[in-house]
Amino acid sequence: MKSSRLLPWLPPRSVFTGFRFPPEVIVVAVRWYLRFGLSYRDVEKLLLERGIEVDHVTVYGWVQRFTPLLLDAVRFCRHSPATGGTWTRPT
């Protein structure tokens, strides 16, 4: 017999739900890869130095999955120049 009560409202599922590592670790790994042009194995070694054991194939998966989301977040935060779109050198 089903209850006639309404289900409580739940927030949308996080994009990080189901991943073994915390979102902070995933975002840092992806940022290191993108920002510094490191290899997946380099990121793996940097995380291992910080006590986080992760395979380079996992880092690859994170980069493939989360790069578009990070790019969307960065695009949203960018602002156009206050001068109307042109940059001039002060004289």
PDB file of N, CA, C and O in Angstrom:
ATOM      1  N   MET A   1       0.837  -1.169   0.000  1.00  0.00           N
ATOM      2  CA  MET A   1       0.000   0.000   0.000  1.00  0.00           C
ATOM      3  C   MET A   1       0.884   1.235   0.000  1.00  0.00           C
ATOM      4  O   MET A   1       1.766   1.370   0.848  1.00  0.00           O
ATOM      5  N   LYS A   2       0.655   2.123  -0.934  1.00  0.00           N
ATOM      6  CA  LYS A   2       1.461   3.332  -1.048  1.00  0.00           C
ATOM      7  C   LYS A   2       0.885   4.436  -0.194  1.00  0.00           C
ATOM      8  O   LYS A   2      -0.328   4.557  -0.023  1.00  0.00           O
ATOM      9  N   SER A   3       1.792   5.239   0.338  1.00  0.00           N
ATOM     10  CA  SER A   3       1.382   6.387   1.124  1.00  0.00           C
ATOM     11  C   SER A   3       0.934   7.505   0.186  1.00  0.00           C
ATOM     12  O   SER A   3       1.489   7.673  -0.900  1.00  0.00           O
ATOM     13  N   SER A   4      -0.069   8.266   0.611  1.00  0.00           N
ATOM     14  CA  SER A   4      -0.548   9.360  -0.224  1.00  0.00           C
ATOM     15  C   SER A   4       0.207  10.659   0.035  1.00  0.00           C
ATOM     16  O   SER A   4      -0.102  11.688  -0.565  1.00  0.00           O
ATOM     17  N   ARG A   5       1.203  10.616   0.934  1.00  0.00           N
ATOM     18  CA  ARG A   5       1.990  11.815   1.211  1.00  0.00           C
ATOM     19  C   ARG A   5       2.892  12.145   0.041  1.00  0.00           C
ATOM     20  O   ARG A   5       3.370  11.257  -0.663  1.00  0.00           O
ATOM     21  N   LEU A   6       3.119  13.431  -0.156  1.00  0.00           N
ATOM     22  CA  LEU A   6       4.029  13.876  -1.206  1.00  0.00           C
ATOM     23  C   LEU A   6       5.465  13.663  -0.776  1.00  0.00           C
ATOM     24  O   LEU A   6       5.795  13.765   0.405  1.00  0.00           O
ATOM     25  N   LEU A   7       6.304  13.369  -1.733  1.00  0.00           N
ATOM     26  CA  LEU A   7       7.724  13.222  -1.442  1.00  0.00           C
ATOM     27  C   LEU A   7       8.331  14.588  -1.182  1.00  0.00           C
ATOM     28  O   LEU A   7       7.936  15.565  -1.819  1.00  0.00           O
ATOM     29  N   PRO A   8       9.284  14.682  -0.259  1.00  0.00           N
ATOM     30  CA  PRO A   8       9.918  15.980   0.000  1.00  0.00           C
ATOM     31  C   PRO A   8      10.734  16.411  -1.218  1.00  0.00           C
ATOM     32  O   PRO A   8      11.213  15.581  -1.991  1.00  0.00           O
ATOM     33  N   TRP A   9      10.878  17.726  -1.370  1.00  0.00           N
ATOM     34  CA  TRP A   9      11.680  18.261  -2.459  1.00  0.00           C
ATOM     35  C   TRP A   9      13.139  17.945  -2.200  1.00  0.00           C
ATOM     36  O   TRP A   9      13.628  18.128  -1.086  1.00  0.00           O
ATOM     37  N   LEU A  10      13.822  17.482  -3.198  1.00  0.00           N
ATOM     38  CA  LEU A  10      15.245  17.184  -3.094  1.00  0.00           C
ATOM     39  C   LEU A  10      16.011  18.077  -4.062  1.00  0.00           C
ATOM     40  O   LEU A  10      15.565  18.305  -5.186  1.00  0.00           O
ATOM     41  N   PRO A  11      17.155  18.579  -3.631  1.00  0.00           N
ATOM     42  CA  PRO A  11      17.965  19.385  -4.560  1.00  0.00           C
ATOM     43  C   PRO A  11      18.476  18.513  -5.698  1.00  0.00           C
ATOM     44  O   PRO A  11      18.526  17.291  -5.565  1.00  0.00           O
ATOM     45  N   PRO A  12      18.855  19.124  -6.815  1.00  0.00           N
ATOM     46  CA  PRO A  12      19.378  18.336  -7.926  1.00  0.00           C
ATOM     47  C   PRO A  12      20.646  17.608  -7.520  1.00  0.00           C
ATOM     48  O   PRO A  12      21.411  18.089  -6.684  1.00  0.00           O
ATOM     49  N   ARG A  13      20.857  16.475  -8.103  1.00  0.00           N
ATOM     50  CA  ARG A  13      22.052  15.687  -7.789  1.00  0.00           C
ATOM     51  C   ARG A  13      23.305  16.423  -8.246  1.00  0.00           C
ATOM     52  O   ARG A  13      23.328  17.025  -9.320  1.00  0.00           O
ATOM     53  N   SER A  14      24.321  16.370  -7.442  1.00  0.00           N
ATOM     54  CA  SER A  14      25.588  17.000  -7.781  1.00  0.00           C
ATOM     55  C   SER A  14      26.231  16.265  -8.951  1.00  0.00           C
ATOM     56  O   SER A  14      26.044  15.060  -9.118  1.00  0.00           O
ATOM     57  N   VAL A  15      26.975  16.988  -9.743  1.00  0.00           N
ATOM     58  CA  VAL A  15      27.692  16.355 -10.850  1.00  0.00           C
ATOM     59  C   VAL A  15      28.795  15.439 -10.332  1.00  0.00           C
ATOM     60  O   VAL A  15      29.332  14.624 -11.082  1.00  0.00           O
ATOM     61  N   PHE A  16      29.131  15.571  -9.061  1.00  0.00           N
ATOM     62  CA  PHE A  16      30.181  14.746  -8.467  1.00  0.00           C
ATOM     63  C   PHE A  16      29.631  13.510  -7.764  1.00  0.00           C
ATOM     64  O   PHE A  16      30.402  12.705  -7.241  1.00  0.00           O
ATOM     65  N   THR A  17      28.314  13.349  -7.744  1.00  0.00           N
ATOM     66  CA  THR A  17      27.710  12.206  -7.075  1.00  0.00           C
ATOM     67  C   THR A  17      28.154  10.924  -7.755  1.00  0.00           C
ATOM     68  O   THR A  17      28.144  10.817  -8.981  1.00  0.00           O
ATOM     69  N   GLY A  18      28.543   9.956  -6.943  1.00  0.00           N
ATOM     70  CA  GLY A  18      28.954   8.664  -7.460  1.00  0.00           C
ATOM     71  C   GLY A  18      30.451   8.528  -7.664  1.00  0.00           C
ATOM     72  O   GLY A  18      30.930   7.442  -7.989  1.00  0.00           O
ATOM     73  N   PHE A  19      31.193   9.599  -7.480  1.00  0.00           N
ATOM     74  CA  PHE A  19      32.645   9.522  -7.611  1.00  0.00           C
ATOM     75  C   PHE A  19      33.258   9.193  -6.259  1.00  0.00           C
ATOM     76  O   PHE A  19      32.750   9.616  -5.220  1.00  0.00           O
ATOM     77  N   ARG A  20      34.339   8.446  -6.275  1.00  0.00           N
ATOM     78  CA  ARG A  20      34.979   7.993  -5.049  1.00  0.00           C
ATOM     79  C   ARG A  20      35.671   9.122  -4.298  1.00  0.00           C
ATOM     80  O   ARG A  20      35.727   9.115  -3.068  1.00  0.00           O
ATOM     81  N   PHE A  21      36.195  10.086  -5.036  1.00  0.00           N
ATOM     82  CA  PHE A  21      36.979  11.156  -4.440  1.00  0.00           C
ATOM     83  C   PHE A  21      36.120  12.399  -4.234  1.00  0.00           C
ATOM     84  O   PHE A  21      35.137  12.606  -4.946  1.00  0.00           O
ATOM     85  N   PRO A  22      36.497  13.232  -3.251  1.00  0.00           N
ATOM     86  CA  PRO A  22      35.736  14.465  -3.021  1.00  0.00           C
ATOM     87  C   PRO A  22      35.857  15.424  -4.210  1.00  0.00           C
ATOM     88  O   PRO A  22      36.837  15.380  -4.953  1.00  0.00           O
ATOM     89  N   PRO A  23      34.861  16.283  -4.381  1.00  0.00           N
ATOM     90  CA  PRO A  23      34.903  17.231  -5.503  1.00  0.00           C
ATOM     91  C   PRO A  23      36.155  18.097  -5.515  1.00  0.00           C
ATOM     92  O   PRO A  23      36.660  18.431  -6.587  1.00  0.00           O
ATOM     93  N   GLU A  24      36.663  18.465  -4.347  1.00  0.00           N
ATOM     94  CA  GLU A  24      37.862  19.312  -4.280  1.00  0.00           C
ATOM     95  C   GLU A  24      39.054  18.637  -4.937  1.00  0.00           C
ATOM     96  O   GLU A  24      39.825  19.292  -5.639  1.00  0.00           O
ATOM     97  N   VAL A  25      39.217  17.341  -4.721  1.00  0.00           N
ATOM     98  CA  VAL A  25      40.338  16.597  -5.311  1.00  0.00           C
ATOM     99  C   VAL A  25      40.186  16.542  -6.825  1.00  0.00           C
ATOM    100  O   VAL A  25      41.150  16.752  -7.560  1.00  0.00           O
ATOM    101  N   ILE A  26      38.983  16.262  -7.284  1.00  0.00           N
ATOM    102  CA  ILE A  26      38.736  16.151  -8.721  1.00  0.00           C
ATOM    103  C   ILE A  26      39.003  17.489  -9.415  1.00  0.00           C
ATOM    104  O   ILE A  26      39.669  17.532 -10.450  1.00  0.00           O
ATOM    105  N   VAL A  27      38.487  18.572  -8.848  1.00  0.00           N
ATOM    106  CA  VAL A  27      38.658  19.888  -9.466  1.00  0.00           C
ATOM    107  C   VAL A  27      40.129  20.295  -9.482  1.00  0.00           C
ATOM    108  O   VAL A  27      40.606  20.837 -10.479  1.00  0.00           O
ATOM    109  N   VAL A  28      40.847  20.045  -8.402  1.00  0.00           N
ATOM    110  CA  VAL A  28      42.279  20.393  -8.361  1.00  0.00           C
ATOM    111  C   VAL A  28      43.041  19.603  -9.415  1.00  0.00           C
ATOM    112  O   VAL A  28      43.890  20.160 -10.111  1.00  0.00           O
ATOM    113  N   ALA A  29      42.753  18.324  -9.539  1.00  0.00           N
ATOM    114  CA  ALA A  29      43.455  17.500 -10.527  1.00  0.00           C
ATOM    115  C   ALA A  29      43.193  17.999 -11.945  1.00  0.00           C
ATOM    116  O   ALA A  29      44.120  18.095 -12.749  1.00  0.00           O
ATOM    117  N   VAL A  30      41.958  18.312 -12.250  1.00  0.00           N
ATOM    118  CA  VAL A  30      41.615  18.798 -13.585  1.00  0.00           C
ATOM    119  C   VAL A  30      42.255  20.162 -13.834  1.00  0.00           C
ATOM    120  O   VAL A  30      42.765  20.423 -14.924  1.00  0.00           O
ATOM    121  N   ARG A  31      42.229  21.028 -12.825  1.00  0.00           N
ATOM    122  CA  ARG A  31      42.843  22.357 -12.988  1.00  0.00           C
ATOM    123  C   ARG A  31      44.338  22.245 -13.207  1.00  0.00           C
ATOM    124  O   ARG A  31      44.886  22.947 -14.057  1.00  0.00           O
ATOM    125  N   TRP A  32      45.018  21.376 -12.457  1.00  0.00           N
ATOM    126  CA  TRP A  32      46.450  21.191 -12.660  1.00  0.00           C
ATOM    127  C   TRP A  32      46.730  20.730 -14.087  1.00  0.00           C
ATOM    128  O   TRP A  32      47.633  21.243 -14.748  1.00  0.00           O
ATOM    129  N   TYR A  33      45.960  19.773 -14.548  1.00  0.00           N
ATOM    130  CA  TYR A  33      46.169  19.257 -15.903  1.00  0.00           C
ATOM    131  C   TYR A  33      45.987  20.362 -16.940  1.00  0.00           C
ATOM    132  O   TYR A  33      46.812  20.515 -17.840  1.00  0.00           O
ATOM    133  N   LEU A  34      44.917  21.122 -16.813  1.00  0.00           N
ATOM    134  CA  LEU A  34      44.613  22.146 -17.812  1.00  0.00           C
ATOM    135  C   LEU A  34      45.532  23.355 -17.709  1.00  0.00           C
ATOM    136  O   LEU A  34      45.997  23.869 -18.725  1.00  0.00           O
ATOM    137  N   ARG A  35      45.793  23.807 -16.501  1.00  0.00           N
ATOM    138  CA  ARG A  35      46.539  25.057 -16.299  1.00  0.00           C
ATOM    139  C   ARG A  35      48.025  24.909 -16.598  1.00  0.00           C
ATOM    140  O   ARG A  35      48.632  25.787 -17.211  1.00  0.00           O
ATOM    141  N   PHE A  36      48.604  23.802 -16.164  1.00  0.00           N
ATOM    142  CA  PHE A  36      50.059  23.663 -16.257  1.00  0.00           C
ATOM    143  C   PHE A  36      50.515  22.723 -17.362  1.00  0.00           C
ATOM    144  O   PHE A  36      51.715  22.484 -17.504  1.00  0.00           O
ATOM    145  N   GLY A  37      49.587  22.182 -18.148  1.00  0.00           N
ATOM    146  CA  GLY A  37      49.968  21.317 -19.260  1.00  0.00           C
ATOM    147  C   GLY A  37      50.679  20.053 -18.807  1.00  0.00           C
ATOM    148  O   GLY A  37      51.578  19.563 -19.491  1.00  0.00           O
ATOM    149  N   LEU A  38      50.283  19.529 -17.668  1.00  0.00           N
ATOM    150  CA  LEU A  38      50.893  18.316 -17.141  1.00  0.00           C
ATOM    151  C   LEU A  38      50.318  17.091 -17.832  1.00  0.00           C
ATOM    152  O   LEU A  38      49.244  17.146 -18.431  1.00  0.00           O
ATOM    153  N   SER A  39      51.043  15.991 -17.742  1.00  0.00           N
ATOM    154  CA  SER A  39      50.501  14.731 -18.236  1.00  0.00           C
ATOM    155  C   SER A  39      49.606  14.139 -17.149  1.00  0.00           C
ATOM    156  O   SER A  39      49.644  14.563 -15.993  1.00  0.00           O
ATOM    157  N   TYR A  40      48.810  13.164 -17.537  1.00  0.00           N
ATOM    158  CA  TYR A  40      47.952  12.499 -16.552  1.00  0.00           C
ATOM    159  C   TYR A  40      48.798  11.813 -15.474  1.00  0.00           C
ATOM    160  O   TYR A  40      48.422  11.783 -14.302  1.00  0.00           O
ATOM    161  N   ARG A  41      49.928  11.272 -15.882  1.00  0.00           N
ATOM    162  CA  ARG A  41      50.822  10.625 -14.901  1.00  0.00           C
ATOM    163  C   ARG A  41      51.459  11.652 -13.966  1.00  0.00           C
ATOM    164  O   ARG A  41      51.678  11.362 -12.789  1.00  0.00           O
ATOM    165  N   ASP A  42      51.758  12.843 -14.474  1.00  0.00           N
ATOM    166  CA  ASP A  42      52.288  13.902 -13.605  1.00  0.00           C
ATOM    167  C   ASP A  42      51.264  14.280 -12.534  1.00  0.00           C
ATOM    168  O   ASP A  42      51.612  14.444 -11.364  1.00  0.00           O
ATOM    169  N   VAL A  43      50.016  14.416 -12.935  1.00  0.00           N
ATOM    170  CA  VAL A  43      48.964  14.746 -11.976  1.00  0.00           C
ATOM    171  C   VAL A  43      48.818  13.612 -10.965  1.00  0.00           C
ATOM    172  O   VAL A  43      48.639  13.856  -9.772  1.00  0.00           O
ATOM    173  N   GLU A  44      48.894  12.385 -11.442  1.00  0.00           N
ATOM    174  CA  GLU A  44      48.841  11.224 -10.549  1.00  0.00           C
ATOM    175  C   GLU A  44      49.942  11.302  -9.495  1.00  0.00           C
ATOM    176  O   GLU A  44      49.687  11.063  -8.315  1.00  0.00           O
ATOM    177  N   LYS A  45      51.169  11.637  -9.915  1.00  0.00           N
ATOM    178  CA  LYS A  45      52.297  11.728  -8.983  1.00  0.00           C
ATOM    179  C   LYS A  45      52.124  12.881  -7.997  1.00  0.00           C
ATOM    180  O   LYS A  45      52.435  12.734  -6.815  1.00  0.00           O
ATOM    181  N   LEU A  46      51.630  14.026  -8.471  1.00  0.00           N
ATOM    182  CA  LEU A  46      51.404  15.160  -7.569  1.00  0.00           C
ATOM    183  C   LEU A  46      50.358  14.826  -6.503  1.00  0.00           C
ATOM    184  O   LEU A  46      50.512  15.186  -5.336  1.00  0.00           O
ATOM    185  N   LEU A  47      49.311  14.145  -6.910  1.00  0.00           N
ATOM    186  CA  LEU A  47      48.291  13.747  -5.933  1.00  0.00           C
ATOM    187  C   LEU A  47      48.854  12.729  -4.954  1.00  0.00           C
ATOM    188  O   LEU A  47      48.551  12.781  -3.762  1.00  0.00           O
ATOM    189  N   LEU A  48      49.679  11.793  -5.451  1.00  0.00           N
ATOM    190  CA  LEU A  48      50.280  10.789  -4.573  1.00  0.00           C
ATOM    191  C   LEU A  48      51.186  11.439  -3.535  1.00  0.00           C
ATOM    192  O   LEU A  48      51.232  10.995  -2.388  1.00  0.00           O
ATOM    193  N   GLU A  49      51.912  12.492  -3.928  1.00  0.00           N
ATOM    194  CA  GLU A  49      52.749  13.230  -2.976  1.00  0.00           C
ATOM    195  C   GLU A  49      51.919  13.850  -1.860  1.00  0.00           C
ATOM    196  O   GLU A  49      52.432  14.122  -0.774  1.00  0.00           O
ATOM    197  N   ARG A  50      50.647  14.070  -2.128  1.00  0.00           N
ATOM    198  CA  ARG A  50      49.737  14.655  -1.131  1.00  0.00           C
ATOM    199  C   ARG A  50      48.880  13.598  -0.452  1.00  0.00           C
ATOM    200  O   ARG A  50      47.912  13.919   0.237  1.00  0.00           O
ATOM    201  N   GLY A  51      49.246  12.318  -0.653  1.00  0.00           N
ATOM    202  CA  GLY A  51      48.567  11.228   0.029  1.00  0.00           C
ATOM    203  C   GLY A  51      47.291  10.750  -0.631  1.00  0.00           C
ATOM    204  O   GLY A  51      46.500  10.045  -0.005  1.00  0.00           O
ATOM    205  N   ILE A  52      47.075  11.118  -1.878  1.00  0.00           N
ATOM    206  CA  ILE A  52      45.864  10.711  -2.592  1.00  0.00           C
ATOM    207  C   ILE A  52      46.275   9.754  -3.703  1.00  0.00           C
ATOM    208  O   ILE A  52      46.917  10.156  -4.673  1.00  0.00           O
ATOM    209  N   GLU A  53      45.902   8.493  -3.555  1.00  0.00           N
ATOM    210  CA  GLU A  53      46.283   7.475  -4.521  1.00  0.00           C
ATOM    211  C   GLU A  53      45.200   7.357  -5.586  1.00  0.00           C
ATOM    212  O   GLU A  53      44.083   6.918  -5.313  1.00  0.00           O
ATOM    213  N   VAL A  54      45.550   7.756  -6.797  1.00  0.00           N
ATOM    214  CA  VAL A  54      44.613   7.732  -7.914  1.00  0.00           C
ATOM    215  C   VAL A  54      45.377   7.336  -9.174  1.00  0.00           C
ATOM    216  O   VAL A  54      46.543   7.695  -9.340  1.00  0.00           O
ATOM    217  N   ASP A  55      44.724   6.606 -10.044  1.00  0.00           N
ATOM    218  CA  ASP A  55      45.350   6.151 -11.277  1.00  0.00           C
ATOM    219  C   ASP A  55      45.258   7.244 -12.348  1.00  0.00           C
ATOM    220  O   ASP A  55      44.316   8.035 -12.358  1.00  0.00           O
ATOM    221  N   HIS A  56      46.247   7.277 -13.246  1.00  0.00           N
ATOM    222  CA  HIS A  56      46.247   8.291 -14.296  1.00  0.00           C
ATOM    223  C   HIS A  56      45.049   8.131 -15.237  1.00  0.00           C
ATOM    224  O   HIS A  56      44.605   9.112 -15.835  1.00  0.00           O
ATOM    225  N   VAL A  57      44.527   6.927 -15.375  1.00  0.00           N
ATOM    226  CA  VAL A  57      43.345   6.711 -16.212  1.00  0.00           C
ATOM    227  C   VAL A  57      42.122   7.368 -15.570  1.00  0.00           C
ATOM    228  O   VAL A  57      41.240   7.863 -16.271  1.00  0.00           O
ATOM    229  N   THR A  58      42.072   7.371 -14.249  1.00  0.00           N
ATOM    230  CA  THR A  58      40.992   8.052 -13.537  1.00  0.00           C
ATOM    231  C   THR A  58      41.080   9.553 -13.771  1.00  0.00           C
ATOM    232  O   THR A  58      40.066  10.214 -13.995  1.00  0.00           O
ATOM    233  N   VAL A  59      42.301  10.089 -13.716  1.00  0.00           N
ATOM    234  CA  VAL A  59      42.492  11.522 -13.988  1.00  0.00           C
ATOM    235  C   VAL A  59      42.032  11.842 -15.401  1.00  0.00           C
ATOM    236  O   VAL A  59      41.398  12.872 -15.628  1.00  0.00           O
ATOM    237  N   TYR A  60      42.344  10.972 -16.350  1.00  0.00           N
ATOM    238  CA  TYR A  60      41.884  11.153 -17.733  1.00  0.00           C
ATOM    239  C   TYR A  60      40.353  11.242 -17.786  1.00  0.00           C
ATOM    240  O   TYR A  60      39.800  12.119 -18.450  1.00  0.00           O
ATOM    241  N   GLY A  61      39.687  10.344 -17.094  1.00  0.00           N
ATOM    242  CA  GLY A  61      38.226  10.351 -17.069  1.00  0.00           C
ATOM    243  C   GLY A  61      37.675  11.633 -16.468  1.00  0.00           C
ATOM    244  O   GLY A  61      36.691  12.187 -16.959  1.00  0.00           O
ATOM    245  N   TRP A  62      38.318  12.101 -15.399  1.00  0.00           N
ATOM    246  CA  TRP A  62      37.890  13.359 -14.774  1.00  0.00           C
ATOM    247  C   TRP A  62      38.040  14.522 -15.754  1.00  0.00           C
ATOM    248  O   TRP A  62      37.147  15.360 -15.876  1.00  0.00           O
ATOM    249  N   VAL A  63      39.161  14.565 -16.441  1.00  0.00           N
ATOM    250  CA  VAL A  63      39.406  15.662 -17.390  1.00  0.00           C
ATOM    251  C   VAL A  63      38.353  15.634 -18.493  1.00  0.00           C
ATOM    252  O   VAL A  63      37.813  16.678 -18.859  1.00  0.00           O
ATOM    253  N   GLN A  64      38.059  14.460 -19.022  1.00  0.00           N
ATOM    254  CA  GLN A  64      37.061  14.351 -20.077  1.00  0.00           C
ATOM    255  C   GLN A  64      35.679  14.743 -19.582  1.00  0.00           C
ATOM    256  O   GLN A  64      34.914  15.376 -20.310  1.00  0.00           O
ATOM    257  N   ARG A  65      35.353  14.373 -18.348  1.00  0.00           N
ATOM    258  CA  ARG A  65      34.010  14.614 -17.804  1.00  0.00           C
ATOM    259  C   ARG A  65      33.806  16.051 -17.334  1.00  0.00           C
ATOM    260  O   ARG A  65      32.739  16.625 -17.551  1.00  0.00           O
ATOM    261  N   PHE A  66      34.820  16.641 -16.690  1.00  0.00           N
ATOM    262  CA  PHE A  66      34.622  17.905 -15.998  1.00  0.00           C
ATOM    263  C   PHE A  66      35.185  19.132 -16.717  1.00  0.00           C
ATOM    264  O   PHE A  66      34.863  20.251 -16.319  1.00  0.00           O
ATOM    265  N   THR A  67      35.997  18.979 -17.742  1.00  0.00           N
ATOM    266  CA  THR A  67      36.520  20.138 -18.460  1.00  0.00           C
ATOM    267  C   THR A  67      35.404  21.007 -19.039  1.00  0.00           C
ATOM    268  O   THR A  67      35.456  22.226 -18.876  1.00  0.00           O
ATOM    269  N   PRO A  68      34.398  20.440 -19.706  1.00  0.00           N
ATOM    270  CA  PRO A  68      33.327  21.304 -20.221  1.00  0.00           C
ATOM    271  C   PRO A  68      32.588  22.059 -19.115  1.00  0.00           C
ATOM    272  O   PRO A  68      32.187  23.206 -19.311  1.00  0.00           O
ATOM    273  N   LEU A  69      32.409  21.430 -17.967  1.00  0.00           N
ATOM    274  CA  LEU A  69      31.723  22.094 -16.862  1.00  0.00           C
ATOM    275  C   LEU A  69      32.557  23.242 -16.305  1.00  0.00           C
ATOM    276  O   LEU A  69      32.021  24.304 -15.986  1.00  0.00           O
ATOM    277  N   LEU A  70      33.867  23.034 -16.186  1.00  0.00           N
ATOM    278  CA  LEU A  70      34.736  24.098 -15.701  1.00  0.00           C
ATOM    279  C   LEU A  70      34.800  25.249 -16.700  1.00  0.00           C
ATOM    280  O   LEU A  70      34.821  26.413 -16.300  1.00  0.00           O
ATOM    281  N   LEU A  71      34.831  24.940 -17.984  1.00  0.00           N
ATOM    282  CA  LEU A  71      34.845  25.996 -19.004  1.00  0.00           C
ATOM    283  C   LEU A  71      33.566  26.815 -18.947  1.00  0.00           C
ATOM    284  O   LEU A  71      33.612  28.038 -19.079  1.00  0.00           O
ATOM    285  N   ASP A  72      32.433  26.165 -18.754  1.00  0.00           N
ATOM    286  CA  ASP A  72      31.170  26.900 -18.623  1.00  0.00           C
ATOM    287  C   ASP A  72      31.192  27.810 -17.403  1.00  0.00           C
ATOM    288  O   ASP A  72      30.695  28.935 -17.458  1.00  0.00           O
ATOM    289  N   ALA A  73      31.765  27.330 -16.303  1.00  0.00           N
ATOM    290  CA  ALA A  73      31.836  28.142 -15.088  1.00  0.00           C
ATOM    291  C   ALA A  73      32.742  29.346 -15.293  1.00  0.00           C
ATOM    292  O   ALA A  73      32.445  30.435 -14.800  1.00  0.00           O
ATOM    293  N   VAL A  74      33.834  29.167 -16.008  1.00  0.00           N
ATOM    294  CA  VAL A  74      34.768  30.268 -16.257  1.00  0.00           C
ATOM    295  C   VAL A  74      34.134  31.288 -17.191  1.00  0.00           C
ATOM    296  O   VAL A  74      34.266  32.491 -16.965  1.00  0.00           O
ATOM    297  N   ARG A  75      33.454  30.837 -18.226  1.00  0.00           N
ATOM    298  CA  ARG A  75      32.796  31.749 -19.156  1.00  0.00           C
ATOM    299  C   ARG A  75      31.773  32.618 -18.445  1.00  0.00           C
ATOM    300  O   ARG A  75      31.644  33.804 -18.747  1.00  0.00           O
ATOM    301  N   PHE A  76      31.049  32.035 -17.505  1.00  0.00           N
ATOM    302  CA  PHE A  76      30.035  32.770 -16.766  1.00  0.00           C
ATOM    303  C   PHE A  76      30.661  33.873 -15.919  1.00  0.00           C
ATOM    304  O   PHE A  76      30.057  34.930 -15.735  1.00  0.00           O
ATOM    305  N   CYS A  77      31.860  33.639 -15.405  1.00  0.00           N
ATOM    306  CA  CYS A  77      32.513  34.599 -14.512  1.00  0.00           C
ATOM    307  C   CYS A  77      33.281  35.686 -15.245  1.00  0.00           C
ATOM    308  O   CYS A  77      33.625  36.703 -14.643  1.00  0.00           O
ATOM    309  N   ARG A  78      33.557  35.498 -16.519  1.00  0.00           N
ATOM    310  CA  ARG A  78      34.323  36.504 -17.257  1.00  0.00           C
ATOM    311  C   ARG A  78      33.498  37.756 -17.469  1.00  0.00           C
ATOM    312  O   ARG A  78      32.288  37.694 -17.684  1.00  0.00           O
ATOM    313  N   HIS A  79      34.169  38.890 -17.406  1.00  0.00           N
ATOM    314  CA  HIS A  79      33.505  40.171 -17.616  1.00  0.00           C
ATOM    315  C   HIS A  79      34.139  40.869 -18.804  1.00  0.00           C
ATOM    316  O   HIS A  79      35.321  40.677 -19.091  1.00  0.00           O
ATOM    317  N   SER A  80      33.354  41.676 -19.488  1.00  0.00           N
ATOM    318  CA  SER A  80      33.913  42.461 -20.578  1.00  0.00           C
ATOM    319  C   SER A  80      34.605  43.685 -19.974  1.00  0.00           C
ATOM    320  O   SER A  80      34.260  44.105 -18.870  1.00  0.00           O
ATOM    321  N   PRO A  81      35.556  44.248 -20.670  1.00  0.00           N
ATOM    322  CA  PRO A  81      36.267  45.414 -20.143  1.00  0.00           C
ATOM    323  C   PRO A  81      35.321  46.586 -19.893  1.00  0.00           C
ATOM    324  O   PRO A  81      34.341  46.764 -20.616  1.00  0.00           O
ATOM    325  N   ALA A  82      35.611  47.363 -18.891  1.00  0.00           N
ATOM    326  CA  ALA A  82      34.764  48.501 -18.521  1.00  0.00           C
ATOM    327  C   ALA A  82      34.858  49.632 -19.535  1.00  0.00           C
ATOM    328  O   ALA A  82      34.043  50.554 -19.508  1.00  0.00           O
ATOM    329  N   THR A  83      35.834  49.573 -20.422  1.00  0.00           N
ATOM    330  CA  THR A  83      36.032  50.661 -21.387  1.00  0.00           C
ATOM    331  C   THR A  83      35.224  50.462 -22.654  1.00  0.00           C
ATOM    332  O   THR A  83      35.456  51.156 -23.644  1.00  0.00           O
ATOM    333  N   GLY A  84      34.294  49.546 -22.648  1.00  0.00           N
ATOM    334  CA  GLY A  84      33.474  49.345 -23.834  1.00  0.00           C
ATOM    335  C   GLY A  84      34.066  48.349 -24.813  1.00  0.00           C
ATOM    336  O   GLY A  84      33.657  48.312 -25.974  1.00  0.00           O
ATOM    337  N   GLY A  85      35.009  47.547 -24.377  1.00  0.00           N
ATOM    338  CA  GLY A  85      35.550  46.511 -25.236  1.00  0.00           C
ATOM    339  C   GLY A  85      36.879  46.836 -25.877  1.00  0.00           C
ATOM    340  O   GLY A  85      37.427  45.999 -26.595  1.00  0.00           O
ATOM    341  N   THR A  86      37.420  48.021 -25.645  1.00  0.00           N
ATOM    342  CA  THR A  86      38.731  48.334 -26.221  1.00  0.00           C
ATOM    343  C   THR A  86      39.706  48.609 -25.094  1.00  0.00           C
ATOM    344  O   THR A  86      39.346  49.161 -24.054  1.00  0.00           O
ATOM    345  N   TRP A  87      40.909  48.223 -25.316  1.00  0.00           N
ATOM    346  CA  TRP A  87      41.966  48.467 -24.333  1.00  0.00           C
ATOM    347  C   TRP A  87      42.965  49.444 -24.955  1.00  0.00           C
ATOM    348  O   TRP A  87      43.465  49.215 -26.057  1.00  0.00           O
ATOM    349  N   THR A  88      43.244  50.506 -24.258  1.00  0.00           N
ATOM    350  CA  THR A  88      44.199  51.477 -24.757  1.00  0.00           C
ATOM    351  C   THR A  88      45.299  51.655 -23.721  1.00  0.00           C
ATOM    352  O   THR A  88      45.087  51.490 -22.519  1.00  0.00           O
ATOM    353  N   ARG A  89      46.449  51.988 -24.211  1.00  0.00           N
ATOM    354  CA  ARG A  89      47.579  52.260 -23.324  1.00  0.00           C
ATOM    355  C   ARG A  89      47.482  53.672 -22.791  1.00  0.00           C
ATOM    356  O   ARG A  89      47.219  54.602 -23.553  1.00  0.00           O
ATOM    357  N   PRO A  90      47.688  53.851 -21.492  1.00  0.00           N
ATOM    358  CA  PRO A  90      47.672  55.219 -20.963  1.00  0.00           C
ATOM    359  C   PRO A  90      48.852  56.014 -21.520  1.00  0.00           C
ATOM    360  O   PRO A  90      49.941  55.468 -21.697  1.00  0.00           O
ATOM    361  N   THR A  91      48.641  57.278 -21.790  1.00  0.00           N
ATOM    362  CA  THR A  91      49.716  58.108 -22.343  1.00  0.00           C
ATOM    363  C   THR A  91      50.266  59.065 -21.311  1.00  0.00           C
ATOM    364  O   THR A  91      51.177  59.837 -21.609  1.00  0.00           O
TER     365      THR A  91
END
